[in-house]
Amino acid sequence: MSVNNENELRKHFGVSLPIAASLVAFGGLLAAGVPSAGHILKLPVPCGSSNGCVAVASDPSSRFTGIPIAFFGVVAYIVILCLFMFWTEYTGHVLR
């Protein structure tokens, strides 16, 4: 993305593309990390008054080869964040 396009994004939305991408990746890491931590610590996943999260997390289809799907999400978002950090270092982008 060119510098002009990034400046237009900053003017229009008030945030730069690197900041927005970081926030989305951290949000995804949080969304995948909560069910993963619940599985590791053997605690119910907090999801409000409906308690539907417990039913979803305990369903057999929430696992792939015995591993909870949320673990794959945690790994994927960590990889995305690491790649993003390497990209910003390589291209010289500054988070501002």
N, CA, C and O of each residue as an XYZ file, in Angstrom:
384
protein
N       0.853     -1.167      0.000
C       0.000      0.000      0.000
C       0.897      1.226      0.000
O       1.866      1.299      0.756
N       0.569      2.185     -0.849
C       1.405      3.368     -0.954
C       1.203      4.288      0.248
O       0.239      4.166      1.003
N       2.135      5.198      0.392
C       2.072      6.148      1.506
C       0.840      7.032      1.381
O       0.209      7.365      2.384
N       0.492      7.415      0.153
C      -0.693      8.259     -0.043
C      -1.959      7.547      0.406
O      -2.819      8.151      1.047
N      -2.079      6.258      0.072
C      -3.258      5.505      0.487
C      -3.314      5.371      2.007
O      -4.392      5.459      2.596
N      -2.168      5.160      2.643
C      -2.142      5.072      4.107
C      -2.535      6.402      4.734
O      -3.244      6.432      5.739
N      -2.079      7.495      4.148
C      -2.451      8.808      4.672
C      -3.949      9.052      4.505
O      -4.582      9.643      5.380
N      -4.518      8.604      3.391
C      -5.962      8.742      3.187
C      -6.729      7.920      4.224
O      -7.741      8.383      4.749
N      -6.259      6.703      4.524
C      -6.898      5.888      5.560
C      -6.827      6.588      6.910
O      -7.800      6.606      7.664
N      -5.671      7.162      7.204
C      -5.502      7.847      8.480
C      -6.438      9.041      8.586
O      -7.016      9.292      9.643
N      -6.587      9.776      7.488
C      -7.478     10.942      7.501
C      -8.944     10.511      7.648
O      -9.707     11.111      8.405
N      -9.320      9.463      6.914
C     -10.719      9.053      6.888
C     -11.155      8.364      8.182
O     -12.212      8.678      8.729
N     -10.341      7.424      8.668
C     -10.722      6.638      9.839
C     -10.037      7.082     11.126
O     -10.441      6.660     12.210
N      -9.033      7.906     11.034
C      -8.339      8.369     12.217
C      -7.316      7.391     12.757
O      -6.802      7.580     13.860
N      -7.012      6.346     11.998
C      -6.034      5.356     12.436
C      -5.308      4.830     11.201
O      -5.885      4.749     10.117
N      -4.043      4.476     11.377
C      -3.273      3.971     10.252
C      -3.529      2.472     10.060
O      -4.023      1.796     10.963
N      -3.193      1.978      8.898
C      -3.393      0.574      8.581
C      -2.611     -0.350      9.517
O      -3.177     -1.348      9.962
N      -1.349     -0.079      9.840
C      -0.649     -0.965     10.767
C      -1.307     -1.038     12.145
O      -1.357     -2.110     12.747
N      -1.804      0.074     12.642
C      -2.487      0.066     13.937
C      -3.773     -0.748     13.845
O      -4.060     -1.556     14.729
N      -4.546     -0.543     12.785
C      -5.805     -1.281     12.614
C      -5.538     -2.782     12.501
O      -6.254     -3.583     13.102
N      -4.528     -3.165     11.746
C      -4.208     -4.585     11.594
C      -3.775     -5.191     12.924
O      -4.128     -6.330     13.229
N      -3.023     -4.450     13.710
C      -2.597     -4.939     15.022
C      -3.790     -5.141     15.949
O      -3.868     -6.145     16.657
N      -4.709     -4.196     15.943
C      -5.892     -4.308     16.809
C      -6.756     -5.500     16.426
O      -7.256     -6.207     17.300
N      -6.935     -5.729     15.136
C      -7.727     -6.875     14.680
C      -7.040     -8.185     15.078
O      -7.700     -9.119     15.531
N      -5.728     -8.251     14.911
C      -5.007     -9.477     15.259
C      -5.051     -9.739     16.769
O      -5.217    -10.884     17.188
N      -4.906     -8.705     17.579
C      -4.997     -8.892     19.025
C      -6.404     -9.284     19.448
O      -6.575    -10.077     20.374
N      -7.410     -8.739     18.781
C      -8.793     -9.131     19.060
C      -9.032    -10.596     18.741
O      -9.686    -11.302     19.510
N      -8.513    -11.053     17.624
C      -8.633    -12.464     17.263
C      -7.892    -13.358     18.232
O      -8.370    -14.441     18.570
N      -6.731    -12.917     18.680
C      -5.973    -13.686     19.661
C      -6.752    -13.800     20.962
O      -6.760    -14.861     21.586
N      -7.395    -12.741     21.370
C      -8.217    -12.782     22.577
C      -9.408    -13.722     22.386
O      -9.722    -14.520     23.269
N     -10.069    -13.626     21.227
C     -11.242    -14.471     20.961
C     -10.881    -15.952     20.919
O     -11.687    -16.788     21.327
N      -9.712    -16.286     20.446
C      -9.282    -17.680     20.416
C      -8.632    -18.089     21.735
O      -8.672    -19.261     22.111
N      -8.040    -17.137     22.431
C      -7.331    -17.442     23.667
C      -8.236    -17.768     24.839
O      -7.880    -18.594     25.679
N      -9.399    -17.137     24.913
C     -10.317    -17.388     26.030
C     -10.802    -18.838     26.035
O     -10.719    -19.491     27.075
N     -11.306    -19.372     24.912
C     -11.703    -20.780     24.940
C     -10.529    -21.732     25.133
O     -10.677    -22.792     25.741
N      -9.364    -21.353     24.617
C      -8.186    -22.205     24.800
C      -7.785    -22.258     26.271
O      -7.482    -23.329     26.797
N      -7.783    -21.115     26.926
C      -7.447    -21.079     28.353
C      -8.487    -21.836     29.160
O      -8.148    -22.527     30.121
N      -9.762    -21.707     28.772
C     -10.808    -22.463     29.456
C     -10.591    -23.952     29.344
O     -10.835    -24.692     30.296
N     -10.130    -24.403     28.180
C      -9.862    -25.830     27.998
C      -8.659    -26.280     28.832
O      -8.709    -27.319     29.490
N      -7.599    -25.506     28.802
C      -6.382    -25.875     29.537
C      -6.638    -25.890     31.039
O      -6.201    -26.803     31.739
N      -7.346    -24.878     31.531
C      -7.586    -24.757     32.966
C      -8.828    -25.518     33.433
O      -9.156    -25.516     34.620
N      -9.512    -26.164     32.494
C     -10.728    -26.931     32.799
C     -11.784    -26.052     33.471
O     -12.407    -26.456     34.453
N     -11.979    -24.844     32.929
C     -12.973    -23.894     33.421
C     -14.020    -23.660     32.342
O     -13.716    -23.785     31.156
N     -15.240    -23.324     32.726
C     -16.239    -22.996     31.705
C     -15.879    -21.685     31.009
O     -15.329    -20.767     31.617
N     -16.202    -21.626     29.733
C     -15.904    -20.441     28.943
C     -16.974    -19.387     29.217
O     -18.161    -19.670     29.052
N     -16.589    -18.185     29.629
C     -17.589    -17.149     29.905
C     -18.210    -16.646     28.601
O     -17.504    -16.273     27.665
N     -19.533    -16.642     28.559
C     -20.184    -16.154     27.336
C     -21.509    -15.469     27.623
O     -22.303    -15.291     26.699
N     -21.777    -15.087     28.828
C     -23.014    -14.380     29.121
C     -24.074    -15.284     29.711
O     -23.769    -16.349     30.248
N     -25.313    -14.857     29.611
C     -26.405    -15.568     30.269
C     -26.908    -16.775     29.495
O     -27.628    -17.598     30.061
N     -26.555    -16.910     28.223
C     -27.106    -17.999     27.416
C     -26.442    -19.345     27.683
O     -27.065    -20.386     27.474
N     -25.194    -19.346     28.140
C     -24.414    -20.569     28.383
C     -24.283    -21.442     27.144
O     -24.059    -22.647     27.258
N     -24.418    -20.857     25.976
C     -24.255    -21.601     24.735
C     -22.806    -21.955     24.436
O     -22.533    -22.892     23.686
N     -21.882    -21.210     25.019
C     -20.467    -21.461     24.765
C     -20.038    -22.819     25.309
O     -19.207    -23.498     24.707
N     -20.594    -23.208     26.428
C     -20.253    -24.503     27.024
C     -20.709    -25.623     26.092
O     -19.988    -26.600     25.892
N     -21.895    -25.481     25.527
C     -22.406    -26.500     24.609
C     -21.543    -26.592     23.357
O     -21.255    -27.686     22.872
N     -21.135    -25.449     22.843
C     -20.296    -25.446     21.641
C     -18.917    -26.035     21.960
O     -18.408    -26.855     21.196
N     -18.318    -25.633     23.061
C     -16.972    -26.103     23.410
C     -16.947    -27.595     23.730
O     -15.924    -28.252     23.533
N     -18.056    -28.133     24.219
C     -18.068    -29.554     24.568
C     -18.532    -30.441     23.415
O     -18.512    -31.666     23.540
N     -18.945    -29.851     22.306
C     -19.389    -30.634     21.159
C     -18.195    -31.339     20.517
O     -17.117    -30.751     20.429
N     -18.361    -32.577     20.070
C     -17.240    -33.304     19.444
C     -16.690    -32.623     18.195
O     -15.515    -32.793     17.870
N     -17.521    -31.854     17.489
C     -17.033    -31.190     16.276
C     -16.176    -29.963     16.581
O     -15.676    -29.323     15.656
N     -15.996    -29.620     17.867
C     -15.142    -28.490     18.219
C     -13.681    -28.916     18.349
O     -12.840    -28.149     18.819
N     -13.393    -30.127     17.935
C     -12.019    -30.652     17.979
C     -11.624    -31.191     16.611
O     -12.455    -31.710     15.866
N     -10.368    -31.059     16.302
C      -9.810    -31.634     15.080
C      -8.653    -32.512     15.500
O      -7.686    -32.022     16.084
N      -8.731    -33.774     15.219
C      -7.768    -34.797     15.651
C      -7.507    -34.717     17.160
O      -6.381    -34.906     17.619
N      -8.557    -34.439     17.910
C      -8.452    -34.388     19.364
C      -7.979    -33.067     19.939
O      -7.925    -32.904     21.158
N      -7.634    -32.118     19.069
C      -7.138    -30.815     19.521
C      -8.257    -29.786     19.357
O      -8.849    -29.698     18.282
N      -8.559    -29.009     20.394
C      -9.599    -27.990     20.259
C      -9.274    -26.989     19.139
O      -8.134    -26.546     19.002
N     -10.283    -26.645     18.353
C     -10.120    -25.721     17.229
C      -9.566    -24.375     17.701
O      -8.823    -23.725     16.966
N      -9.914    -23.952     18.908
C      -9.443    -22.663     19.423
C      -7.916    -22.611     19.496
O      -7.328    -21.541     19.339
N      -7.267    -23.759     19.734
C      -5.798    -23.785     19.773
C      -5.220    -23.388     18.417
O      -4.220    -22.674     18.347
N      -5.858    -23.856     17.335
C      -5.390    -23.499     15.998
C      -5.538    -21.993     15.775
O      -4.692    -21.373     15.130
N      -6.601    -21.410     16.304
C      -6.795    -19.966     16.195
C      -5.715    -19.194     16.922
O      -5.212    -18.194     16.410
N      -5.352    -19.650     18.121
C      -4.281    -18.988     18.883
C      -2.983    -19.030     18.100
O      -2.294    -18.019     17.971
N      -2.650    -20.203     17.578
C      -1.408    -20.338     16.807
C      -1.456    -19.455     15.565
O      -0.470    -18.792     15.242
N      -2.582    -19.437     14.869
C      -2.704    -18.633     13.652
C      -2.530    -17.144     13.948
O      -1.828    -16.450     13.213
N      -3.160    -16.644     15.016
C      -3.037    -15.221     15.325
C      -1.643    -14.866     15.828
O      -1.174    -13.755     15.583
N      -0.976    -15.766     16.516
C       0.411    -15.511     16.913
C       1.302    -15.432     15.680
O       2.180    -14.573     15.599
N       1.077    -16.330     14.717
C       1.847    -16.292     13.472
C       1.578    -14.987     12.728
O       2.508    -14.361     12.221
N       0.316    -14.573     12.659
C      -0.027    -13.321     11.978
C       0.664    -12.137     12.650
O       1.204    -11.267     11.965
N       0.652    -12.095     13.975
C       1.312    -10.995     14.686
C       2.825    -11.017     14.457
O       3.432     -9.963     14.268
N       3.431    -12.188     14.471
C       4.879    -12.281     14.222
C       5.219    -11.844     12.804
O       6.177    -11.100     12.597
N       4.440    -12.303     11.823
C       4.673    -11.878     10.444
C       4.497    -10.368     10.297
O       5.253     -9.715      9.578
N       3.514     -9.829     10.970
C       3.290     -8.388     10.921
C       4.475     -7.633     11.515
O       4.902     -6.615     10.970
N       5.005     -8.132     12.633
C       6.167     -7.476     13.243
C       7.378     -7.542     12.314
O       8.106     -6.558     12.183
N       7.603     -8.690     11.667
C       8.717     -8.800     10.730
C       8.505     -7.887      9.530
O       9.457     -7.285      9.032
N       7.252     -7.778      9.059
C       6.949     -6.917      7.920
C       7.223     -5.455      8.256
O       7.819     -4.732      7.458
N       6.785     -5.020      9.441
C       7.015     -3.622      9.809
C       8.506     -3.342      9.987
O       8.974     -2.249      9.667
N       9.249     -4.318     10.493
C      10.690     -4.145     10.656
C      11.379     -4.091      9.279
O      12.273     -3.275      9.054
N      10.953     -4.962      8.379
C      11.568     -5.050      7.051
C      11.271     -3.829      6.201
O      12.152     -3.322      5.506
N      10.024     -3.350      6.255
C       9.633     -2.218      5.407
C       9.923     -0.872      6.053
O       9.897      0.160      5.382
N      10.198     -0.878      7.353
C      10.487      0.379      8.043
C       9.253      1.141      8.465
O       9.348      2.310      8.837
N       8.075      0.493      8.414
C       6.862      1.152      8.876
C       6.932      1.390     10.373
O       7.454      0.568     11.126
N       6.406      2.508     10.783
C       6.350      2.850     12.199
C       4.893      2.886     12.609
O       4.060      3.473     11.918
N       4.586      2.258     13.735
C       3.208      2.267     14.227
C       2.901      3.637     14.817
O       3.414      3.997     15.876
N       2.071      4.387     14.131
C       1.649      5.687     14.640
C       0.260      5.989     14.184
O      -0.280      7.046     14.510
